[in-house]
Structure formats: structure tokens, C-alpha cells
């Protein structure tokens, strides 16, 4: 095992040592294996138009618009200014060249109309019709900048179920509305439930994680950008996701519950359940599905008493208290999770 | 000693970040920049009156007692600095904060802090008399149980000037502090003592992640190192007197150990440009876990490959491969150390395995308004050295086929249909079906701009033959019997803007799960063979209906009224036919009603007064133990700035 780690670290060290030697400038550009020509054409914009710069766009046409305020407060708006020190992004980076849109408009005309209480509309139809682009093209609008800047939260995006199901960046990120485009944990719940309404309903069940109380959020367990495992889990698998908050269940234990505990979903339904604590079935049925029940009669053939039956068949975990794994043997010397 | 180790690591990491934090902004400092944006947002101060005399399950996540409450939402961009702060304080155990700071694109910091009280049930044995061979003992019958949960996630990212090279540090601390009910068994058959006592816990888990990533032309690469530690604090081992049993002498032995654990992980990620028609991503990860009580160790290798190819705008092909290799390393012989005796027991080795998962998916858009998706997944698991695990097969293969169609025949209607078939060869556990079929239908219809209807229905049917049970008396594997399951889940909602000032939304969720399974119960038979009693087709069912109605009304620009009521009915039965009254031990019948109403009135000079009332009523029809009511009234004064 240590040999594998040594090899891994050697490769890493080599890569990190070699790339500065190659020269930063030659590395800066994004180098796709093969371009997506059709989608790239869609986001080029009007070939007859020229770039006019932001001052002729928002500052002129939209200066009385609410949009300006939103945009100014956003990361994109911040990036319009050289002072921000961030890579410059302006309106035309996403909307395409805007000369045709403002043809015939002057700041004086805008001012004059504004004094008369009139809005001066630009010919926005000459810009890229972002809203009606196919989802992969919409995402490409964002990815063309977020590809060459080591945005590793998108590492598993392209083959993830959101991308496959034509969910685009636009569906969750409102470029003009948020200061840093991040969806806050609180806002993420409302956003996710726009599409995943049945998941929201599960949180209304009696046993639930405190999502409706505002103390756990969809993004605590899920990464909408995709992940190593299915269901866009934030961690590499179900167990690793759960033990973020339930570290006492991590193990490894001397007496493991076979490989059942490798997947918490074998017994739990994380969004909500009618059975506490988030169990997929009530005890004792939960356990009886896989395990033979205790003796229901005595050696002489007579049935055990109702009192004994109640003791054996109410809650298995009353006695099998270390059901997630144990480090001490039961009285019999075996790993029965009772001690 | 271990805490020192972690502290030393944290200290080193902290110094490293501090040095980088000083160095990088200095490197990017080209000019003195003016602050040109003011903070915007709001803050509020208020009081929460909580009536929690007899709350039971209704106050599961409610810290008792009335309290001052306050909060702030703000963002400011005095360039090149950017700040945000969203914070809410409900009481001393219930709070939330999301704070962030960024300097140009060189430094990004974020901290997410959450605290909540989780009230736990005090399970009463509630038994009308104990059989002679058994006794019940609740050592703390009047105690209330709860856990105060707190989590802090700290994230710091530094970027090199003028080049996408990042280093990052992440630290997550999770604390659980409180009193829990520890139920355990003393003795063994013929001399059982079911015992309950209060266990004070003070668990702390820390995870530190340190990494770097960069754009390297054709590929981007990230490396991260992670160290996790779980410290159960004092009281991680309980000791009690056990009677003699199975040849083990009477003595004081340890039980219900919560072990200290730690782990380290190294992860390497690499991907090609996201903008390509062909995009590849690969992950390789090594995780080492250790249990410091028993010395058990686990070594895990994980690998992932993603591949996407868009040969044409109407066609997308997706391939995924996942691999996990888990190797357990544990002792063959265990020494159980009692107060007066030391006993040695052989240990059955845990289950190590190799797991591989391949999936292929294709997306086809024959029409602009129609998308077809199909996917096939093959997963295989090879368990190592499972001879001692009588029930477990060495390998299990799973095939999953999924067909999906989504269409938007016209702008106001969106439809999605999905069918999934799953086949499992040699399933390991009885809950795993050999075959399952799932159908899902989903529709969103907006016939009028002010009316939206939504419906989602999922039907799942599962079949299993040849269940596996280990017979208690002879330890012989029994194969046979069957299990059929059916699950229905329906969610429907209707949202209507009754006027420009009022919106009303109603929704209903119905879920039902029915299973019929042949269950095995140990029994003594006259011949002494100990063949089990099989309860054929033993039925189990769960059912829930949840209704909600929400209303928002803005009678004037300065007044907003919102209200919501959610009523959930839960029921369930388990009715085995063993001749014993087992059914009465597993009945579920409960209702919960949530009601909230909130009024907000804007005042002059950007002030706002808010009043919110919330109630939760829980009624357990099958036993009154968890019944209760909670009422919370909050008055707030908010100022926008």
C-alpha cells in the first residue's frame, strides 16, 4: 500500500515541478480535446455586430434599470471593474457583441427619454438568445471561462445526471442577482425543491432531518454539480456522506455488520420516514427481513409467554445496542452487537 | 496525545495559510484601490416566546425556553474586498451563520456555522410485567435526552496572481454534546436484564483538508490530503457487572464502546477542458481508517473515470466507471479484559470486497421538444474470504436498465416518463430484490399564467425468491421462501394566483409501502432438529398522507401575510401469524399538524415589524408517550440598510 502511495506522490510531485518549467503563458489557454462546434456557434453571437464595451451597454441603455443594480452587486458586475483585480467579464462576454443592439442610441437620447419618463429600449433581439439556447449551450457560456481556471467543483459535472438531463447552469445560478453567484445553503433548499418536490414532501414526514427547521440543507449531503457516487452525493459514497455528522458510526469495527453498514440506505431513508429514527421499516420487521427471529417456543414445545414475546420482539436494538458495529464480544464470545 | 497531534497539524496548517495569505495579496497589490460600494442588507432584533410544557415529539428540534432572537443579512463590495454575512440566532443552542470574505480573486474565505438542539425520545420499556427469566431496569427513568449539535465548516482558498493555481484549506468540526439514552443487555438467555441509563456524551470530530489545484493546459489537476479524527471524549467505554454465561465467568466487563477513530486520505483528480465535445475526468483516492480502541484498520482504494462525448448536438454519450477496493485488517484473537478475568476469543474476520460499477448512457434529441435517455449499468461486488459468513454470497452482480423520455409538447406542459428495470444475480441480503421494476411519471402544467399544476407518481415493484436465513439452532443456511414489495408515491400540487395580491398553493403527498415476506422464527421441534417456523407471506405496510396549504397575501405594498398548514397522517402495521401477539408491538398510527402565520408591516425609515406564530401538534394514536404540543411566537423589529 505504501508503495502505491509513493508512486502517487512521485507522479504528483513531477507534475507540479514540471508545469512551471513549461511556462505559464503556454498553459493559460483552455485546450479542449475536440470543440463542440454547433454549441460554440450558438454562443458566438451576431457575426455582423461589433463589441461596444460595457459603458455603451449597461451604463447607457440600462442605467435606469433595476438590472443595473443587480448586476453591479454581483460577481460579474464586480468583475466589470479593473479595480476588482478579477478577470474581466463584461456584458458581451455572455450576451455577444452589442453594436447592433444599441444602433441609433446615444446617451443623450437615453437621458432625454428618461426626462420624459420613457424607457429607451435597445434591440436586444440582436443579442444571443440565452434563455432559449439548448442546456449544453447555456452551460458552455459559463464553462468557457470556468474551464481554464481550475474550477474543481465541476469535476464530475459533464457526466453527472444534471448535465445528462439538460439542467444548465442558468437553472440554479442567476448571474445578475447574486453577489458571488453562489447559492446560499438556505436558498439551495427552495431551489432544489423547484424540481424535486417529492423530496420536499419526504421532509414533512414525522421522522426527518431538520431541513424544514432550517438547520440542515440539501447541499450538506448533495453536490448539484455532480460527484463520485450516484444521487450527486457530496462525498464519495452514502456512508461517507452520513458520517460527516454521525462520526461515531464510522468504524472500522472489530465486529462489523457484514457489509450492510457500508450503505446506510439499507436501513435508513435519509429525507424522512414515518419510522424513527429515519428507519425504512419499524423494528422488529426491519431486522426480521434478514435475520431469523428468536425462539417462539420452549424446548418442551409450548409457546413462550406474551411477556417474553414482547421483550424479544419490540425493539431489537434494546439489546443489540451496537448494531452499527462493536469492538467487544457478546457473552457468547461472538459479535452479536449486544455488548 | 492524539489531540496534541491534531493540534500540531492544525497549527502547521494555520501557519502555512497565514504565510500564503500574507504573501499572495502582497504579490497582487498593484495600487491602492478606492472603496466604492456600501453594505446592503437588513438586521433584526426580536423575542421568541416558546410554550413547551408538554411537547413530546412536537419539539424534536426545539431548545426549550423563550429567548431574544436576532439576525443579519448583508453584503458589501468595497472593491477589491467583498463580504457577506447571513446570521440567525434563535437561542443559545440554535443558530446559523454564513460568513464570507474575498479579496480580488486571490483570497476567498467562508465559514458556515450551524447549531441545533435535537431532543431524543426516552424509550420506556412500558411492559406490563416481566417474564421470570428477564428483568427491566431503567436507571434514570426521569431523565430527558437530547444532543446539542454544532458544526463549523471553515474554508480558505488562495490563488496565485495572474494564474489559476489555488491552494485551499478546509476544516470541519462537528460536536455532539448532551445526554443520550443508552439501552443495553446484561446477561444472556435465561438471565436477561434489559437496562437503560443516561450516557453523557461529548463527541468531537475534526476533518482537515489541504489541497492544491491548477490549470495545466490540456488538463487540470488537483491533489488533496485529508485527515479526520473522531474523539468520543470521556465515557467512551461503559463497564457493568455481567453474570456468568456461556463459560464466561461473572465479572465487570466493558460494553457499548464508542471508539476513537482516525483516517487519512489522499486524492488526485484530473480532467480535460469542460468545453470540449469530448470531456474526461478521473479520480484516484486512497483512504486509510483506523479504530484506536480495537486496532482494526481499513484500507480503501477508490477510482473513478467519467467520459462524455457529444458527437452531435442531438446526441450525447456518457460513460462512468467506479471502483472501490476495501481491505479490512483486524486481529484474529481478541482479549476481553474484565476486572478480574482476561478472556481470549477468536474473531470472525470482517467482509472485505472489490466493487466495480460501469455505466453507459445515451441522450438523443430527435425533436427540439423531445429528449430520450437510456442507460445501462453493471455493478459487481466480489467479497473476499466470506467462508465464515454463512449467508453471504461471494459475488453479486447487478444490471440496471433505465429509459427516460421528457417532452415539452407545448410551452405550458412539461412531461417526463421513466422506466427502470433492475436484475440482481445472487443478492446478498433478503431486502435486495432479484428483480425490480420502477415507473415514474411527472408532469407540470401551466394552462394559465396564474395557475400551475404538478404531479409526480412513482410505482416500484420488487420480487425476490430464495430468501436466506441462518437457522439459530443448527447454524444451517436455509434457502427458500419469497418476498414481494410494492411502493407507491404520489405528489400533487396546485398553485394559483387568485389575484395580483394573493397566491394559494395546496399539495398532497401519498406514500405507501407494502411487503409480503416469508419470515423465519426459531423454534424447538420435537425431533430436536430445530427447523424454524416459517410465517408465509407475513404482511408489513407503511402509509403516509401529507396535506399542505399555503397562502400569501399582500393587501398593501407595506403589508405581507403568509400562512401555512401541514397535516401529516402516518400509519403502519406488521401482522405476522406466529400465534403470539407480535402485531401489537409494531403498530404505527400518528398525526402531526404544523401551522404557521406570519405578518410583516413595513414602517417609515426602512423599518419593518414582523410577527410570526408557529405551532406543532403531535398525536400518537398507538401510545401517548410522544404526544405533545409546541407553540412559538416571534416578534421582530427589522431595519433595512
HADDOCK unambig.tbl for C-alpha pairs under 7 A between the chains (distance, minus, plus):
assign (segid A and resid 19 and name CA) (segid B and resid 216 and name CA) 6.75 0.50 0.50
assign (segid A and resid 27 and name CA) (segid B and resid 216 and name CA) 5.49 0.50 0.50
assign (segid A and resid 27 and name CA) (segid B and resid 217 and name CA) 4.12 0.50 0.50
assign (segid A and resid 28 and name CA) (segid B and resid 217 and name CA) 6.06 0.50 0.50
assign (segid A and resid 29 and name CA) (segid B and resid 217 and name CA) 6.18 0.50 0.50
assign (segid A and resid 30 and name CA) (segid B and resid 217 and name CA) 6.09 0.50 0.50
assign (segid A and resid 30 and name CA) (segid B and resid 218 and name CA) 6.80 0.50 0.50
assign (segid A and resid 30 and name CA) (segid B and resid 273 and name CA) 6.22 0.50 0.50
assign (segid A and resid 31 and name CA) (segid B and resid 217 and name CA) 6.21 0.50 0.50
assign (segid A and resid 31 and name CA) (segid B and resid 218 and name CA) 5.04 0.50 0.50
assign (segid A and resid 31 and name CA) (segid B and resid 273 and name CA) 6.12 0.50 0.50
assign (segid A and resid 32 and name CA) (segid B and resid 218 and name CA) 6.97 0.50 0.50
assign (segid A and resid 32 and name CA) (segid B and resid 272 and name CA) 6.77 0.50 0.50
assign (segid A and resid 32 and name CA) (segid B and resid 273 and name CA) 4.86 0.50 0.50
assign (segid A and resid 32 and name CA) (segid B and resid 275 and name CA) 6.00 0.50 0.50
assign (segid A and resid 32 and name CA) (segid B and resid 276 and name CA) 4.40 0.50 0.50
assign (segid A and resid 33 and name CA) (segid B and resid 276 and name CA) 5.65 0.50 0.50
assign (segid A and resid 33 and name CA) (segid B and resid 278 and name CA) 5.97 0.50 0.50
assign (segid A and resid 34 and name CA) (segid B and resid 276 and name CA) 5.12 0.50 0.50
assign (segid A and resid 34 and name CA) (segid B and resid 277 and name CA) 5.16 0.50 0.50
assign (segid A and resid 34 and name CA) (segid B and resid 278 and name CA) 5.80 0.50 0.50
assign (segid A and resid 35 and name CA) (segid B and resid 275 and name CA) 6.99 0.50 0.50
assign (segid A and resid 35 and name CA) (segid B and resid 276 and name CA) 4.80 0.50 0.50
assign (segid A and resid 35 and name CA) (segid B and resid 277 and name CA) 5.18 0.50 0.50
assign (segid A and resid 36 and name CA) (segid B and resid 276 and name CA) 5.82 0.50 0.50
assign (segid A and resid 36 and name CA) (segid B and resid 277 and name CA) 4.55 0.50 0.50
assign (segid A and resid 38 and name CA) (segid B and resid 313 and name CA) 6.52 0.50 0.50
assign (segid A and resid 83 and name CA) (segid B and resid 33 and name CA) 6.38 0.50 0.50
assign (segid A and resid 83 and name CA) (segid B and resid 79 and name CA) 6.70 0.50 0.50
assign (segid A and resid 83 and name CA) (segid B and resid 80 and name CA) 6.31 0.50 0.50
assign (segid A and resid 84 and name CA) (segid B and resid 79 and name CA) 5.56 0.50 0.50
assign (segid A and resid 84 and name CA) (segid B and resid 80 and name CA) 4.57 0.50 0.50
assign (segid A and resid 84 and name CA) (segid B and resid 104 and name CA) 5.44 0.50 0.50
assign (segid A and resid 85 and name CA) (segid B and resid 80 and name CA) 6.65 0.50 0.50
assign (segid A and resid 85 and name CA) (segid B and resid 104 and name CA) 4.93 0.50 0.50
assign (segid A and resid 85 and name CA) (segid B and resid 105 and name CA) 6.66 0.50 0.50
assign (segid A and resid 86 and name CA) (segid B and resid 104 and name CA) 5.52 0.50 0.50
assign (segid A and resid 86 and name CA) (segid B and resid 105 and name CA) 5.23 0.50 0.50
assign (segid A and resid 140 and name CA) (segid B and resid 275 and name CA) 6.34 0.50 0.50
assign (segid A and resid 143 and name CA) (segid B and resid 274 and name CA) 6.36 0.50 0.50
assign (segid A and resid 143 and name CA) (segid B and resid 275 and name CA) 6.14 0.50 0.50
assign (segid A and resid 144 and name CA) (segid B and resid 275 and name CA) 6.01 0.50 0.50
assign (segid A and resid 147 and name CA) (segid B and resid 273 and name CA) 5.63 0.50 0.50
assign (segid A and resid 147 and name CA) (segid B and resid 274 and name CA) 5.30 0.50 0.50
assign (segid A and resid 147 and name CA) (segid B and resid 275 and name CA) 6.67 0.50 0.50
assign (segid A and resid 148 and name CA) (segid B and resid 215 and name CA) 5.99 0.50 0.50
assign (segid A and resid 148 and name CA) (segid B and resid 273 and name CA) 6.91 0.50 0.50
assign (segid A and resid 149 and name CA) (segid B and resid 164 and name CA) 4.99 0.50 0.50
assign (segid A and resid 149 and name CA) (segid B and resid 215 and name CA) 5.92 0.50 0.50
assign (segid A and resid 150 and name CA) (segid B and resid 164 and name CA) 6.21 0.50 0.50
assign (segid A and resid 150 and name CA) (segid B and resid 213 and name CA) 6.43 0.50 0.50
assign (segid A and resid 150 and name CA) (segid B and resid 214 and name CA) 5.35 0.50 0.50
assign (segid A and resid 150 and name CA) (segid B and resid 215 and name CA) 5.23 0.50 0.50
assign (segid A and resid 150 and name CA) (segid B and resid 220 and name CA) 6.06 0.50 0.50
assign (segid A and resid 155 and name CA) (segid B and resid 271 and name CA) 6.71 0.50 0.50
assign (segid A and resid 155 and name CA) (segid B and resid 281 and name CA) 6.57 0.50 0.50
assign (segid A and resid 156 and name CA) (segid B and resid 281 and name CA) 6.84 0.50 0.50
assign (segid A and resid 158 and name CA) (segid B and resid 308 and name CA) 6.46 0.50 0.50
assign (segid A and resid 159 and name CA) (segid B and resid 306 and name CA) 6.07 0.50 0.50
assign (segid A and resid 159 and name CA) (segid B and resid 307 and name CA) 6.50 0.50 0.50
assign (segid A and resid 159 and name CA) (segid B and resid 308 and name CA) 5.81 0.50 0.50
assign (segid A and resid 159 and name CA) (segid B and resid 318 and name CA) 5.77 0.50 0.50
assign (segid A and resid 198 and name CA) (segid B and resid 491 and name CA) 5.92 0.50 0.50
assign (segid A and resid 201 and name CA) (segid B and resid 509 and name CA) 6.46 0.50 0.50
assign (segid A and resid 205 and name CA) (segid B and resid 568 and name CA) 6.86 0.50 0.50
assign (segid A and resid 210 and name CA) (segid B and resid 61 and name CA) 6.94 0.50 0.50
assign (segid A and resid 215 and name CA) (segid B and resid 114 and name CA) 6.54 0.50 0.50
assign (segid A and resid 215 and name CA) (segid B and resid 116 and name CA) 6.69 0.50 0.50
assign (segid A and resid 228 and name CA) (segid B and resid 304 and name CA) 6.83 0.50 0.50
assign (segid A and resid 245 and name CA) (segid B and resid 174 and name CA) 6.40 0.50 0.50
assign (segid A and resid 247 and name CA) (segid B and resid 205 and name CA) 6.57 0.50 0.50
assign (segid A and resid 247 and name CA) (segid B and resid 230 and name CA) 6.45 0.50 0.50
assign (segid A and resid 248 and name CA) (segid B and resid 258 and name CA) 6.65 0.50 0.50
assign (segid A and resid 251 and name CA) (segid B and resid 261 and name CA) 6.75 0.50 0.50
assign (segid A and resid 251 and name CA) (segid B and resid 291 and name CA) 6.21 0.50 0.50
assign (segid A and resid 252 and name CA) (segid B and resid 289 and name CA) 6.88 0.50 0.50
assign (segid A and resid 252 and name CA) (segid B and resid 290 and name CA) 6.62 0.50 0.50
assign (segid A and resid 252 and name CA) (segid B and resid 291 and name CA) 5.95 0.50 0.50
assign (segid A and resid 252 and name CA) (segid B and resid 296 and name CA) 6.15 0.50 0.50
assign (segid A and resid 252 and name CA) (segid B and resid 297 and name CA) 6.31 0.50 0.50
assign (segid A and resid 252 and name CA) (segid B and resid 298 and name CA) 6.41 0.50 0.50
assign (segid A and resid 253 and name CA) (segid B and resid 291 and name CA) 6.82 0.50 0.50
assign (segid A and resid 253 and name CA) (segid B and resid 296 and name CA) 6.28 0.50 0.50
assign (segid A and resid 254 and name CA) (segid B and resid 294 and name CA) 6.37 0.50 0.50
assign (segid A and resid 254 and name CA) (segid B and resid 296 and name CA) 5.84 0.50 0.50
assign (segid A and resid 254 and name CA) (segid B and resid 330 and name CA) 6.61 0.50 0.50
assign (segid A and resid 255 and name CA) (segid B and resid 350 and name CA) 6.84 0.50 0.50
assign (segid A and resid 256 and name CA) (segid B and resid 350 and name CA) 5.97 0.50 0.50
assign (segid A and resid 258 and name CA) (segid B and resid 350 and name CA) 6.37 0.50 0.50
assign (segid A and resid 258 and name CA) (segid B and resid 351 and name CA) 5.64 0.50 0.50
assign (segid A and resid 259 and name CA) (segid B and resid 351 and name CA) 6.09 0.50 0.50
assign (segid A and resid 274 and name CA) (segid B and resid 570 and name CA) 6.12 0.50 0.50
assign (segid A and resid 282 and name CA) (segid B and resid 586 and name CA) 6.76 0.50 0.50
assign (segid A and resid 288 and name CA) (segid B and resid 519 and name CA) 6.78 0.50 0.50
assign (segid A and resid 289 and name CA) (segid B and resid 430 and name CA) 6.16 0.50 0.50
assign (segid A and resid 289 and name CA) (segid B and resid 431 and name CA) 6.49 0.50 0.50
assign (segid A and resid 289 and name CA) (segid B and resid 519 and name CA) 6.94 0.50 0.50
assign (segid A and resid 290 and name CA) (segid B and resid 429 and name CA) 6.40 0.50 0.50
assign (segid A and resid 290 and name CA) (segid B and resid 430 and name CA) 5.34 0.50 0.50
assign (segid A and resid 290 and name CA) (segid B and resid 469 and name CA) 6.63 0.50 0.50
assign (segid A and resid 291 and name CA) (segid B and resid 469 and name CA) 6.15 0.50 0.50
assign (segid A and resid 292 and name CA) (segid B and resid 469 and name CA) 6.05 0.50 0.50
assign (segid A and resid 292 and name CA) (segid B and resid 470 and name CA) 6.63 0.50 0.50
assign (segid A and resid 292 and name CA) (segid B and resid 471 and name CA) 6.69 0.50 0.50
assign (segid A and resid 292 and name CA) (segid B and resid 520 and name CA) 4.97 0.50 0.50
assign (segid A and resid 292 and name CA) (segid B and resid 521 and name CA) 5.24 0.50 0.50
assign (segid A and resid 292 and name CA) (segid B and resid 522 and name CA) 6.37 0.50 0.50
assign (segid A and resid 293 and name CA) (segid B and resid 520 and name CA) 6.28 0.50 0.50
assign (segid A and resid 293 and name CA) (segid B and resid 521 and name CA) 4.36 0.50 0.50
assign (segid A and resid 293 and name CA) (segid B and resid 522 and name CA) 5.78 0.50 0.50
assign (segid A and resid 294 and name CA) (segid B and resid 521 and name CA) 6.17 0.50 0.50
assign (segid A and resid 294 and name CA) (segid B and resid 522 and name CA) 5.41 0.50 0.50
assign (segid A and resid 295 and name CA) (segid B and resid 521 and name CA) 6.39 0.50 0.50
assign (segid A and resid 295 and name CA) (segid B and resid 522 and name CA) 4.39 0.50 0.50
assign (segid A and resid 295 and name CA) (segid B and resid 523 and name CA) 4.91 0.50 0.50
assign (segid A and resid 296 and name CA) (segid B and resid 521 and name CA) 6.72 0.50 0.50
assign (segid A and resid 296 and name CA) (segid B and resid 522 and name CA) 6.36 0.50 0.50
assign (segid A and resid 296 and name CA) (segid B and resid 523 and name CA) 5.67 0.50 0.50
assign (segid A and resid 297 and name CA) (segid B and resid 523 and name CA) 5.60 0.50 0.50
assign (segid A and resid 297 and name CA) (segid B and resid 524 and name CA) 6.29 0.50 0.50
assign (segid A and resid 298 and name CA) (segid B and resid 524 and name CA) 6.39 0.50 0.50
assign (segid A and resid 299 and name CA) (segid B and resid 524 and name CA) 5.26 0.50 0.50
assign (segid A and resid 301 and name CA) (segid B and resid 524 and name CA) 6.25 0.50 0.50
assign (segid A and resid 301 and name CA) (segid B and resid 525 and name CA) 6.53 0.50 0.50
assign (segid A and resid 301 and name CA) (segid B and resid 526 and name CA) 6.96 0.50 0.50
assign (segid A and resid 306 and name CA) (segid B and resid 580 and name CA) 6.40 0.50 0.50
assign (segid A and resid 306 and name CA) (segid B and resid 581 and name CA) 6.56 0.50 0.50
assign (segid A and resid 307 and name CA) (segid B and resid 129 and name CA) 6.90 0.50 0.50
assign (segid A and resid 307 and name CA) (segid B and resid 130 and name CA) 6.12 0.50 0.50
assign (segid A and resid 307 and name CA) (segid B and resid 131 and name CA) 5.78 0.50 0.50
assign (segid A and resid 308 and name CA) (segid B and resid 131 and name CA) 5.81 0.50 0.50
assign (segid A and resid 309 and name CA) (segid B and resid 580 and name CA) 6.96 0.50 0.50
assign (segid A and resid 309 and name CA) (segid B and resid 582 and name CA) 6.96 0.50 0.50
assign (segid A and resid 310 and name CA) (segid B and resid 582 and name CA) 6.97 0.50 0.50
assign (segid A and resid 310 and name CA) (segid B and resid 585 and name CA) 6.89 0.50 0.50
assign (segid A and resid 313 and name CA) (segid B and resid 582 and name CA) 6.69 0.50 0.50
assign (segid A and resid 314 and name CA) (segid B and resid 585 and name CA) 5.39 0.50 0.50
assign (segid A and resid 314 and name CA) (segid B and resid 586 and name CA) 6.95 0.50 0.50
assign (segid A and resid 318 and name CA) (segid B and resid 183 and name CA) 5.40 0.50 0.50
assign (segid A and resid 318 and name CA) (segid B and resid 184 and name CA) 5.89 0.50 0.50
assign (segid A and resid 319 and name CA) (segid B and resid 183 and name CA) 6.89 0.50 0.50
assign (segid A and resid 319 and name CA) (segid B and resid 184 and name CA) 4.96 0.50 0.50
assign (segid A and resid 319 and name CA) (segid B and resid 185 and name CA) 4.77 0.50 0.50
assign (segid A and resid 319 and name CA) (segid B and resid 194 and name CA) 6.73 0.50 0.50
assign (segid A and resid 321 and name CA) (segid B and resid 183 and name CA) 6.46 0.50 0.50
assign (segid A and resid 321 and name CA) (segid B and resid 184 and name CA) 5.67 0.50 0.50
assign (segid A and resid 322 and name CA) (segid B and resid 256 and name CA) 6.40 0.50 0.50
assign (segid A and resid 327 and name CA) (segid B and resid 257 and name CA) 6.65 0.50 0.50
assign (segid A and resid 327 and name CA) (segid B and resid 294 and name CA) 6.06 0.50 0.50
assign (segid A and resid 328 and name CA) (segid B and resid 255 and name CA) 6.36 0.50 0.50
assign (segid A and resid 331 and name CA) (segid B and resid 188 and name CA) 6.78 0.50 0.50
assign (segid A and resid 331 and name CA) (segid B and resid 245 and name CA) 6.26 0.50 0.50
assign (segid A and resid 331 and name CA) (segid B and resid 246 and name CA) 6.57 0.50 0.50
assign (segid A and resid 331 and name CA) (segid B and resid 248 and name CA) 6.94 0.50 0.50
assign (segid A and resid 332 and name CA) (segid B and resid 246 and name CA) 5.41 0.50 0.50
assign (segid A and resid 333 and name CA) (segid B and resid 345 and name CA) 6.02 0.50 0.50
assign (segid A and resid 338 and name CA) (segid B and resid 184 and name CA) 6.81 0.50 0.50
assign (segid A and resid 338 and name CA) (segid B and resid 185 and name CA) 6.25 0.50 0.50
assign (segid A and resid 339 and name CA) (segid B and resid 255 and name CA) 4.61 0.50 0.50
assign (segid A and resid 339 and name CA) (segid B and resid 256 and name CA) 5.49 0.50 0.50
